[in-house]
């Protein structure tokens, strides 16, 4: 239902290291764009994905191939990342590293992804007002990802990182029912 914000600790560690290096060399925008392009290339070119994951290709052979293909065309940090991931047998983490990098960069820039579940779609000014209100409450630039679930009847369910705030009418009715049942004499 919502975007999975749970990347592996390994992917987050690599992403942090790349972000720190990019900051040190004032190349954050370049690295961010090239990392996204690399992720997209791996996702859309099946042959590249196969080469990256084929166990029949040795570490040295794969590293030499990356050097031939990407040297001079890819930021040196990212080429070194590919070579290091190859050596450590973590090439399968590349997409997760890229996504973690994007999340870290967006958080650094003050953006925060918020999943909002509503019974009926919020549109136009209503959507903008809710987004502004959530952003103000969180002191961040909220980026809403809206999901529709008519079973909640009304109200909203918010997911902010790992926190769930359930203000749905369905939940409120369930809580009232539980209190009424608990108050009944046995």
Secondary structure, 3 states (H helix, E strand, C coil): CCCCCCCCHHHHHHHHHHHHHHHHCCCHHHHHHHHHHHHHHHHHCHHHHHHHHCCCCCHHHHHHHHHHHHCCCCCHHHHHHHHHHHHCCCHHHHHHHHHHHHHHHHHHCCEEEEEEEECCCCCHHHHHHHHHHHHHHHCCEEEEEEEECHHHCCEEEEEECCEEEEEEHHHHHHHHHHHHHHHCCC
